[in-house]
Amino acid sequence: MTPGYILRVAVVEKLYEYSGAPNGETEFPNVFRKFIANDEPVSFTTEGETQTFNYKFEIDTTNWVADQIYILAYVVDSNTKEVLNSGTNYDSKVDLLSESTLKRK
């Protein structure tokens, strides 16, 4: 199989409060709202280079709480369905080290 990587980008609401659930729950964390990119082809660049993707979407102000909305992006191997990496604006900063850098330490 030829590697085929795809980008998926979802709109998520960090905390949704709802009092009408039959089980009595009132708080629902990380509620999926919609996809703004689904199966966008991604081709990896050389190490150290970056790729930028820009999307626009409108917040449904009748049903969503705007200050709870965030974006979740993740890359999937389309052959194996394995999620290779993901990220949101809530992720802490991470410095990545290559295998060769780790071996030198």
Secondary structure, 3 states (H helix, E strand, C coil): CCCCEEEEEEEEEEEEECCCCCCCCCEEEEEEEEEEEEEEEECCCCCCCCCCCCCCCCCCCCCCCHHHEEEEEEEEECCCCCEEEEEECCCCCCCCCCHHHHHHC
